[in-house]
Amino acid sequence: MVSKTFDLYKKAYTGLSPQTWLLSLIMLINRSGTMVVPFLTLYLTRPQMGYSIDQAGIVMGLFGLGAVIGAHLSGKLTDRIGFYPIQLFTLAFGGFLFFMLSWMKSYASICVTTFLLSFVNEAFRPANATAVAYYSKTENRTRSYALNRLAINLGWAVGNAIGGFVASINYKWLFWIDGTTNILAAIAMFFLLKPENNGKREHKEETINPADSVYKDKEYRWFILLVVLFAACFFQLFTNLPAYFRNDMHYSERFIGLLGTVNGLIIAFIEMVLIFQIEGKRRNTYFITRGVLICGLAYLLLAVFPTSYSLAMIMIVSMTFGEILSMPFMNSFWIERSKNHNRGQYAAMYTMGWATAQTLGPVIGALIAAHAGFISLFWTLGVCLLVASIGFYFLNEKMNRIQNLPS
C-alpha cells in the first residue's frame, strides 16, 4: 500500500521540465512570506489602528482595483517584451512597497500605498502564468500549473503559520518578512531562470488573425464573468472571514493562521496527485462546476450551523477541496483557448477577473456584514456560488455541444 502510494506521487511529479520546477521554487520562496494580505483586515481593524470593517473593506477594494490595472498593463507588456523582465521588476519593487506600507499611519496614505502595492504585485501574475505555459508541454500543462499552485499554497501555509505567530507579537514584522521574501525571489529568478529573448516567443509559425482577440471570444467572456462571481466569494476567506472569526467568535490570530495553514497543506499534499488522476478524463468545466459547488456548500455550513472551532476547520477543509477541483482547471481553460501571440492578453483578462473580484468582493462583503450581519453574508456567498456553479454547468454543456462531446 505504501509502495503504491509512493509510486502514485512519483508519477504525478514526473515529466515536468526543470524550468517548471525552478519557477515553482521561486514561487515558494516568495509565498513563504505571504503574511500581509491574509492579516491586513485584522491589522487595520485592531484597536491600535482603529479603522472600521467598512474602511478595511475599502482598502481591500483598492487592493483589487490596483490589481485590475496592473494585470491589464502586464498582459500587454508580456506579449510585447516577454514575461521575464516583468516578473523580475514586480517582485523586487513589490518588496520595497511592502516596507513602505508598514510605515503608513493615515488612512489616505494606507489607501494610496495599498493601491500601488497591488498594482505592482498583481502585474506579476499574467507574466507568471505565461511563464508556466512557456515552460510546460500541452500534455502536462494542468500539472505544471498545479505544481505552481502547490508552491504558492505551501508557501501560503508557511506564511500563515508564521504570520499568525508574528501578528500576535508585532504586526509590523509581517510587512518586513513579506517584502524580504519578494526581494529574495527576485534575486533567485535573476540567477536561476533567465530565458532566451526574455521569454518572448517568436510568432512566425502563427498567422496572427485580428479575430483572435480575447475580447471577441464569447465563451471566454462568459467564463470570466463566472470566475469574477466565484472569486468575489472566494476572497472573503482572506478578508471578512478572518474578521468574523476574531471579532465575533473571538478566535486568536494563531488559530486563524492555523486555518490558512491547513488550507495550504491539503493543497500541497493532495492537489498534484488528484490532478494526475483526473486530468484529461473530463472537460475542464466539468471539474470547475463541482469545485465551485463544494465552495458554496462550505459557506452554507457557517450560515446554517452554529460556528465552533471544529465547524470552522470543516468549512476550511471543504473550501480547500472545492478550490482544488476548480482553480487548476480554470487555468487550463484559458490556456487552451490562447495562442502564443495572445497568451498575455488571455492571462491578463483572467487575472483582471480575479482582481475585479478582489475589488468588489471585500467591499460588498464588508457592507453586508456591517449592516446585515455575518450570517447574512454567508447565505449570500453560498447562494452566489451555487449560481456560479450552475453557470459553469451550462458553459460545460455548451462546450460539449460545440465539439460534439458527451457531458
WOVENDA-V934706 format. One line per field, one symbol per residue. ss: DSSP state (~ for helix, > for strand, _ for the rest). phi: phi as a letter, one per 20 degrees, with the letter a starting at -180 (. if undefined). burial: I if it has 9 or more other C-alpha atoms within 8 Angstrom, else O. A space follows every 50 residues. Layout:
BEGIN
ss: ???
phi: ???
burial: ???
END
This chain:
BEGIN
ss: _~~~~~~~~~~~~____~~~~~~~~~~~~~~____~~~~~~~~~~_____ __~~~~~~~~~~~~~~~~~~~~~~~~~~~~~_~~~~~~~~~~~~~~~~~~ ~~~___~~~~~~~~~~~~~~~~~~~~~~~~~~~~~__~~~~~~~~~~~~~ ~~~~~~~~~~~~~~~~~~~__~~~~~~~~~~~~~~~~~~~~~___~~~~_ _________~~~_~~~_~~~~~~~~~~~~~~~~~~~~~_~~~~~~~~~__ __~~~~~~~~~~~~~~~~~~~~~~~~~~_____~~~~~~~~~~~~~~~~~ ~~~~____~~~~~~~~~~~~~~~~~~~~~~~~~~~~~__~~~~~~~~~~~ ~~~~~~~~~~~~~~~~~~~~~~_~~~~~~~~~~~~~~~~~~~~~~~~~~~ ~~~____
phi: .fffffffffffdenefgffffffffffgfffdfcfffdfffffefgfen eeffffffffffgffffgffffffgffffedoefffffffffffffffgf ffefdfffffffffffffgffffffgffffffffeddgfcfffffffffg fffffgffffffffffffdbfgfgfffffffgffffffffedbdeflmne ffdffdeedgffggfdefffffgfgfffffffffffgdcefgfffefeem fffffffffffggfffffedgffffgfdgnebfgfffggfffffffffff gffedffbgffgfffffffffffffdffffffffffeecgfcffffffff fffffffffegfffffffffdcnfffffffffffffffffffffffffff ffdldff
burial: OOOOOOOIIOOIOOOIOOOIIIIIIIIIIIIIIIIIOIIIIIIIIIOOIO IOIIOIIIIIIIIIIIIIIIIIIIIIIIIOIIIIIIIIIIIIIIIIIIII IIOIOOOOIIIOIIIIIIIIIIIIIIIIIIIIIOIIOOOIIIIIIIIIII IIIIIIIIIIIIIIIIIIOOIOIIIIIIIIIIIIIIOIIIOOIIOOOIII OOOOOOOOOOOIIIOOIOOIIIIIIIIIIIIIIOIIOIIIIIIIIIOOOO IOIIIIIIIIIIIIIIIIOOIIIOIIOOOOOOOIIIIIIIIIIIIIIIII IIIOOOOOOOIIIOIIIIIIIIIIIIIIIIIIIIIOOIOOIIIIIIIIII IIIIIIIIIIIIIIIIIIIIOOIIIIIIIOIIIIIIOIIIIIIOIIIOOI OOOOOOO
END
